Amino acid sequence: MAVRKPFLLRIDPELWADLEAWAQDELRSVNGQIEYLLRQAVQKRKGVQPSVPGTETEKEPPEVS
């Protein structure tokens, strides 16, 4: 497992409450939710499609009519 870098984050209490509720909805810790959101933002900035766990990265087969 990769070593994780700990750091202190000062955050507005109202934003914390919103993140906490969002994390609960997605069954994550607040730390996990923040890391998930930051990873998505970095991937978007780099122009990389974010990967969603449990989904295939290959193109979907064409629909049959």
Contacts in CASP RR format, 6 or more apart in sequence:
PFRMAT RR
TARGET T0000
AUTHOR 0000-0000-0000
METHOD contacts of the structure
MODEL  1
MAVRKPFLLRIDPELWADLEAWAQDELRSVNGQIEYLLRQAVQKRKGVQP
SVPGTETEKEPPEVS
9 34 0 8 1.000
11 19 0 8 1.000
16 30 0 8 1.000
19 30 0 8 1.000
19 33 0 8 1.000
19 34 0 8 1.000
20 30 0 8 1.000
22 33 0 8 1.000
23 29 0 8 1.000
23 30 0 8 1.000
23 32 0 8 1.000
23 33 0 8 1.000
26 33 0 8 1.000
26 36 0 8 1.000
28 36 0 8 1.000
39 50 0 8 1.000
40 50 0 8 1.000
43 49 0 8 1.000
43 50 0 8 1.000
44 50 0 8 1.000
51 57 0 8 1.000
END
